[in-house]
């Protein structure tokens, strides 16, 4: 099994997420040097992730505060206002994770490699689960307007 260039993976994950946010969500993000859990005492974080298998197995995920996820869903769906159904927010964050996963895998492994993607899932992320992710994943942080989010890729051995 080939080893993973974590520095390259981190760089390409940043590029992928920033491009997807700009093109799909119409939001502009900036990378941060030291990623931090975005929901420390400030609401609830959604964790949308998708598992992949192929030449390497793993998962890609997004950790987004619900307020930011709501704004993202409104933009993706082209809706006005401040209120959106929870189901629509979950669907939008799952679609974001799906697009990020597909684009990252193509950027990182090339367009000739075939991967199988599972259906994305979304849960509420607790801080202790974040600690587990931090120990096993390549994590990047982004600021978007007044908020922040995390993205990660976890390769399984």
N, C-alpha and C positions, 0 to 999 in steps of 0.2 A: 504494500500500500504506500502510495507516495506521501511524503510529508507535506504539510501545509505551510506556506509562507504567510505567517500571521500578519506581518507588516503590510504585505500586498493585499491580503484579505480585508484588513481594516480600511485601507485606503479605498479599495474598490467598493466596499460596503457604504462608505460615506458618499462616494460619487453616485452610486446607485440610488440611495435613499433621497439625496438632494434632488436628483433629476426626476424621480418619480413624484416627489412632493410638488415640484414646480409644474410638471406636465399634467398631473392628474388632480392635484388638490389646489393648485394655484397659490401655494404658500412657499415662501422662501426661507431656507434654513441655513444656519451656520454651524460648523462643527465646533465642539468644545474640546479642550485639552484633557480634562478629567471628567469622564461621564459620572453622573450621580443619579440615584433613584429620584425620578421627578415628582414623586408623591409623598415625600416626607412631611407628614402632618398637613398636607394640602389636598385632601380629596382622595379619590380612588383612581387607580391606574388600571387600564385594560391591557391585557397581554394577548395579542393576536400572533399566532405562530403557525408555521406550516412545515411539515417534515418532508424531506426529499431522500431518494435513494437512487443509486447509480454507481459511477466510479468511486464516489464517496457518499456516505450516508450522513444525515444530520438534520438540522432544523434552522430556520431563520425566523426571527420574531421582532415584533415592534412593541414597545412599552410606552403607552400614551395616556396621559391624564384624561379623564372623561370629558372635561370641558374642552380641551383641544380636539379630542376625537369627535365631539359633537360639531365643532366648527369645520373640521375636515369633511365629515359626512355631508354637511350642508353644501360645501363647495363641490364635492364630487357629484352630488345629485342635482346641483344647480338650483338649490332651494333658497328662498329668502326667509329671514326670521331668526329666532333664537331657540325655538323648540323643535325637536325632532324625536321621533320614536326610537326607543332603545334598540329595537331590532334593526333599524336602518343604520344606526351607529355601528353596531356589531358587524353587519354586512359590509359596510364601507371599510372598516379596519381590516376585515378578513381579505377583502379584495386588494387593499394596499399591500398586505403581507404576501399575497399571491403574486402580485406584479413585481414587488421587490425581489422575491425569491427567484422568479424566472429570469429577471434581468441580471441579478447578481451571478447566478450559476452560468449564464451565457458569457458574461464579462470575465468571470474568473476561470472557467474551464474551456471556453470556446463554444462555437455554435455547432460543432460536429458531435459533441457528447450528449447522450440522451439520459435524461433523468425522469423518474416517476415522482410526481408531486401528490401528496395526500391532500385531502380537503383541509382548508385552514380551520383553526378553532380559536375561540376567544374566551378568556377567563378573567376574573379579577385577580390581579397580582398582589400578593402579600409580600411584605418586606423580607421575610425569611426565605421565600422562594427566590427573591432577587439575589440573596446571598449565594444560593446554589448556582444560579445562572452566572454570576460573576466569576465563580471558581472554575467553570467549565466552558466559557464562551469567549469569543472575540466581541467585545462590546464597544459601541460608539455612542456618543451623545451629541445631540443637536439642540440648538435654540431656535425657536420659531416664535416671532413676535414676542410676547411676554411670557412664553411658556417654554418647556423643554420636553424632549422625548429621548428614548433610547432605541437603538436597533442592535441586533446581535446575530451572529452566525455561530452555530455549535456543530463541530464535526465530530462524528462518532468514530471510534477506532474500528 
